[in-house]
Amino acid sequence: MNNEAIQFVRRRSPELFAGGSSPGRVIASNVAFAAAVLGAEHVDINEDTDWWIVASECDWMCPRPPLFNDCMELFDRIVPFPEQGPTSHRPEIYVSAYSNRAYIQREGSVTTLIGPTVTAPEPHHTRIPSWCANVLAFRTDGISDFL
């Protein structure tokens, strides 16, 4: 992905990753916080080797018209996030900007976002509670290419 929104986000890398924070941890924390703002009572964050996994019982990626009509838009453009504040945006775009592999699981279906198709068993199966039906998993090894 190399669209204008992703290029904009990448130009802001020094602000996002200030202080030498782990890029994967920063992105996962931002996504988890967004899920909580949207009503998730439990959000699970895991690191498994090179994968970062955010999971919840709540489908925080479900469409919210008129802001976005398909969850894939969260990874392709900057989507406003009025629930968090008047100038906020959804953090899922960071996954597209800084990951070399990523997938989501929603409604029992796995969709590869970036990289080769993810095959069963997906990395999250051994790391998260079974009732966390909604998953975002991504890898940031190689992020130095974007910073």
DONUSE-660576 format. One record per residue: x, y, z of N, C-alpha, C in turn; residue in three letters; residue number from 0. Coordinates in steps of 0.1 Angstrom, whole numbers, plus 5000, padded with zeros to 4 digits. Atoms other than C-alpha are relative to their C-alpha. Layout:
BEGIN
REC    nx    ny    nz   cax   cay   caz    cx    cy    cz   aa    i
REC     X     Y     Z     X     Y     Z     X     Y     Z  ALA  NUM
...
END
This chain:
BEGIN
REC    nx    ny    nz   cax   cay   caz    cx    cy    cz   aa    i
REC  5008  4988  5000  5000  5000  5000  5009  5012  5000  MET    0
REC  4992  4988  5001  5014  5033  4990  4991  5012  4997  ASN    1
REC  5009  4989  5003  4985  5058  4990  5004  5012  5008  ASN    2
REC  4997  4987  4993  4985  5094  5002  4999  5000  5015  GLU    3
REC  5003  5001  4986  4971  5086  5036  5012  4993  5007  ALA    4
REC  4989  5007  4994  4999  5061  5043  5013  5008  5000  ILE    5
REC  4988  4991  5001  5026  5085  5031  4999  5011  5010  GLN    6
REC  5001  4990  4990  5012  5112  5054  5003  4994  5014  PHE    7
REC  4998  5007  4987  5012  5088  5084  5015  4998  5001  VAL    8
REC  4986  5003  4999  5048  5078  5076  5008  5012  5002  ARG    9
REC  4993  4988  4998  5059  5114  5075  5000  5004  5015  ARG   10
REC  5002  4996  4986  5047  5117  5111  5006  4990  5010  ARG   11
REC  4993  5011  4992  5068  5087  5123  5007  5005  5012  SER   12
REC  4993  4995  4988  5090  5108  5146  4991  5003  5012  PRO   13
REC  5009  4996  4989  5060  5120  5166  4993  4987  5006  GLU   14
REC  5007  5013  4996  5043  5085  5167  5010  4992  5009  LEU   15
REC  4990  5009  4994  5075  5067  5178  5010  5007  5008  PHE   16
REC  4991  4992  4992  5091  5093  5200  5005  4992  5012  ALA   17
REC  4994  5007  4988  5114  5081  5228  5004  4986  4998  GLY   18
REC  4995  5013  5002  5124  5049  5211  4991  4989  5004  GLY   19
REC  5010  5011  4997  5092  5030  5219  5000  4990  4989  SER   20
REC  5002  5011  5009  5086  4997  5203  4989  5003  4991  SER   21
REC  5011  4997  5009  5066  5004  5171  4988  4991  5001  PRO   22
REC  5011  5010  4998  5046  4972  5175  4991  5003  5012  GLY   23
REC  5007  4997  4987  5037  4981  5211  4992  5013  4999  ARG   24
REC  5007  4987  5001  5028  5017  5202  4987  4997  4991  VAL   25
REC  5011  5003  5008  5005  5005  5174  4989  4992  5007  ILE   26
REC  5010  5009  4993  4989  4977  5194  4993  5008  5011  ALA   27
REC  5006  4993  4989  4983  5000  5223  4990  5010  4995  SER   28
REC  5009  4991  5006  4967  5026  5201  4987  4994  4995  ASN   29
REC  5011  5007  5005  4944  5001  5185  4992  4995  5012  VAL   30
REC  5007  5005  4988  4935  4986  5219  4992  5011  5007  ALA   31
REC  5007  4989  4994  4927  5020  5233  4988  5004  4992  PHE   32
REC  5012  4997  5009  4904  5027  5203  4989  4990  5003  ALA   33
REC  5011  5010  4998  4886  4994  5209  4993  5003  5013  ALA   34
REC  5006  4996  4987  4881  5004  5246  4990  5012  4999  ALA   35
REC  5008  4988  5002  4868  5038  5236  4986  4996  4993  VAL   36
REC  5012  5004  5007  4843  5020  5213  4991  4990  5007  LEU   37
REC  5008  5009  4992  4830  4998  5241  5005  4986  5003  GLY   38
REC  4995  5013  4996  4852  4968  5244  5003  4999  5015  ALA   39
REC  4997  5002  4985  4852  4956  5280  5013  4993  5002  GLU   40
REC  4987  5007  4999  4882  4934  5274  5007  5001  4987  HIS   41
REC  4992  5000  5011  4910  4939  5250  5013  4993  5003  VAL   42
REC  4988  5008  4997  4939  4914  5249  5011  5004  4990  ASP   43
REC  4989  4997  5008  4973  4925  5236  5011  4990  5002  ILE   44
REC  4990  5010  4999  4999  4899  5229  5011  5002  4990  ASN   45
REC  4989  5000  5010  5033  4897  5213  5005  4986  4999  GLU   46
REC  4996  5013  5002  5042  4864  5198  5011  5000  4989  ASP   47
REC  4989  4999  5009  5077  4864  5183  5000  5013  4993  THR   48
REC  5000  4987  5007  5074  4890  5156  4985  5005  4998  ASP   49
REC  5013  4995  5002  5036  4892  5156  4995  5007  5012  TRP   50
REC  5008  4993  4990  5015  4917  5176  4986  4997  4998  TRP   51
REC  5014  5005  5002  4980  4906  5183  4991  5008  5010  ILE   52
REC  5010  4992  4992  4951  4928  5195  4987  4992  4998  VAL   53
REC  5012  5008  5002  4919  4908  5202  4989  5005  5011  ALA   54
REC  5011  4997  4991  4885  4914  5218  4987  4993  4997  SER   55
REC  5013  5006  5002  4850  4901  5222  4992  5010  4992  GLU   56
REC  5007  4989  5007  4838  4935  5208  5006  5002  4986  CYS   57
REC  4995  4997  5013  4840  4941  5171  5002  5015  4998  ASP   58
REC  4997  4986  5001  4856  4975  5172  5003  5004  4986  TRP   59
REC  4998  4997  5014  4862  4973  5134  4987  5001  4992  MET   60
REC  5013  5000  5008  4825  4971  5125  4998  5014  4994  CYS   61
REC  5003  4988  5007  4814  4997  5100  4992  5010  5008  PRO   62
REC  5007  4989  4993  4802  5030  5114  4996  5011  4990  ARG   63
REC  5004  4989  5010  4784  5049  5085  4996  5012  5008  PRO   64
REC  4994  4997  5013  4788  5076  5075  5016  5001  5001  PRO   65
REC  4986  4999  4999  4824  5075  5088  5008  4990  4991  LEU   66
REC  4994  5010  5009  4833  5043  5070  4989  4989  4999  PHE   67
REC  5010  5010  5003  4812  5016  5054  5005  4985  5000  ASN   68
REC  4994  5013  5000  4836  4987  5054  5013  5000  5008  ASP   69
REC  4988  5000  4991  4863  4977  5079  5013  5002  4993  CYS   70
REC  4987  4999  5007  4889  4976  5052  5004  5014  4998  MET   71
REC  4997  4986  5001  4886  5014  5049  5009  5005  5011  GLU   72
REC  4992  4996  4989  4903  5016  5083  5015  4999  4997  LEU   73
REC  4986  5003  5003  4935  5003  5068  5005  5007  4987  PHE   74
REC  4997  4994  5013  4933  5023  5036  5000  5016  5000  ASP   75
REC  5002  4985  4999  4925  5059  5047  5000  5005  5014  ARG   76
REC  5001  4994  4987  4925  5082  5076  4985  5002  5003  ILE   77
REC  5014  5000  4997  4891  5077  5092  4998  5008  5013  VAL   78
REC  5002  4992  4988  4878  5103  5117  4996  4991  5012  PRO   79
REC  5004  5008  4988  4873  5091  5153  4994  5010  5010  PHE   80
REC  5006  4990  4991  4849  5116  5170  4998  4995  5014  PRO   81
REC  5002  5005  4987  4844  5092  5199  5012  5003  5009  GLU   82
REC  4988  4998  4992  4879  5099  5210  5003  5015  5001  GLN   83
REC  4998  4986  5000  4880  5136  5202  4998  5006  4986  GLY   84
REC  5004  4994  5013  4872  5162  5175  5011  4999  4989  PRO   85
REC  4990  5001  5011  4906  5159  5157  5007  4986  5000  THR   86
REC  4995  5013  4999  4912  5122  5164  4997  4992  4987  SER   87
REC  5003  5009  5011  4915  5095  5137  5003  4985  5005  HIS   88
REC  4998  5014  4996  4914  5057  5139  5014  4995  4998  ARG   89
REC  4986  5004  5001  4948  5040  5145  5003  4989  4991  PRO   90
REC  4998  5012  5009  4943  5010  5122  5009  5004  4988  GLU   91
REC  4991  4996  5011  4960  5030  5094  5014  4998  5003  ILE   92
REC  4986  5002  4996  4993  5027  5113  5004  4985  4996  TYR   93
REC  4997  5014  5004  4991  4989  5106  5004  5000  4985  VAL   94
REC  4997  4999  5014  4991  4996  5069  5013  5007  4997  SER   95
REC  4988  4992  5003  5018  5022  5071  5013  4994  5005  ALA   96
REC  4987  5005  4994  5043  5002  5092  5001  4985  5001  TYR   97
REC  4999  5015  4999  5036  4965  5089  5004  4994  4986  SER   98
REC  4997  5007  5012  5050  4940  5064  4991  4988  4999  ASN   99
REC  5010  5010  5000  5023  4914  5073  4989  5004  5009  ARG  100
REC  5012  4997  4991  4988  4918  5088  4988  4992  4995  ALA  101
REC  5013  5006  5003  4955  4901  5090  4990  5003  5010  TYR  102
REC  5011  4999  4990  4921  4904  5107  4992  4988  5000  ILE  103
REC  5010  5010  4999  4896  4880  5119  4987  5006  5006  GLN  104
REC  5013  4994  4996  4860  4891  5121  4989  4990  4996  ARG  105
REC  5011  5009  5003  4828  4870  5122  5005  4986  4995  GLU  106
REC  4995  5014  5003  4849  4838  5120  5008  4999  4987  GLY  107
REC  4993  5000  5012  4866  4848  5088  5013  5008  5001  SER  108
REC  4986  4994  4999  4903  4856  5084  5002  5007  4986  VAL  109
REC  4996  4993  5013  4913  4883  5058  5014  5005  5001  THR  110
REC  4986  4995  5001  4949  4890  5049  4999  5014  4995  THR  111
REC  4999  4986  5004  4956  4927  5048  5013  5003  4992  LEU  112
REC  4987  4997  5005  4993  4928  5040  5008  4987  4999  ILE  113
REC  4991  5012  5001  5017  4901  5028  4993  4988  4995  GLY  114
REC  5006  5013  5005  5012  4865  5019  4988  4996  5008  PRO  115
REC  5012  5005  4994  4979  4848  5027  5004  4993  5013  THR  116
REC  4999  5007  4987  4977  4837  5063  4993  4987  5000  VAL  117
REC  5007  5013  5000  4969  4800  5067  4999  4995  5014  THR  118
REC  5002  5005  4987  4956  4781  5096  5011  4990  5004  ALA  119
REC  5005  4991  4989  4965  4779  5123  5006  5014  5000  PRO  120
REC  4995  4987  4999  4969  4816  5125  5007  5003  5013  GLU  121
REC  4992  4998  4988  4994  4830  5150  4992  5003  5012  PRO  122
REC  5007  4996  4988  4967  4843  5173  4994  4988  5008  HIS  123
REC  5008  5011  4994  4951  4809  5180  5006  4995  5013  HIS  124
REC  4994  5005  4988  4976  4799  5207  5003  5011  5010  THR  125
REC  4996  4989  4991  4979  4834  5223  4988  5007  5006  ARG  126
REC  5011  4992  4994  4944  4848  5230  4989  4991  5005  ILE  127
REC  5011  5008  4996  4913  4836  5248  4991  4997  4989  PRO  128
REC  5008  5004  5011  4889  4817  5226  4988  5009  4998  SER  129
REC  5011  4991  5002  4861  4842  5232  5003  5013  4994  TRP  130
REC  4996  4988  5007  4881  4870  5216  4998  4997  4985  CYS  131
REC  5004  5003  5014  4864  4866  5182  5006  5010  4990  ALA  132
REC  4995  4989  5009  4878  4898  5167  5014  5003  5002  ASN  133
REC  4985  5000  4999  4915  4899  5160  5006  5009  4989  VAL  134
REC  4991  4993  5009  4940  4922  5144  5014  4996  5003  LEU  135
REC  4986  5005  4998  4975  4907  5140  5009  5006  4989  ALA  136
REC  4991  4993  5010  5005  4924  5124  5014  4998  5004  PHE  137
REC  4985  5001  4998  5043  4922  5121  5006  5013  4996  ARG  138
REC  4993  4988  5003  5066  4952  5123  5015  4998  4998  THR  139
REC  4986  5003  5003  5099  4935  5116  5002  5006  4986  ASP  140
REC  4998  4994  5013  5113  4956  5088  4994  5014  5000  GLY  141
REC  5005  4987  4999  5097  4988  5101  5010  5011  4997  ILE  142
REC  4990  4990  5003  5130  5006  5097  5000  5005  4986  SER  143
REC  5001  4996  5014  5123  5007  5060  4991  5012  4999  ASP  144
REC  5010  4989  5001  5095  5032  5068  5004  5012  5009  PHE  145
REC  4997  4989  4991  5111  5053  5095  5011  5009  4995  LEU  146
END
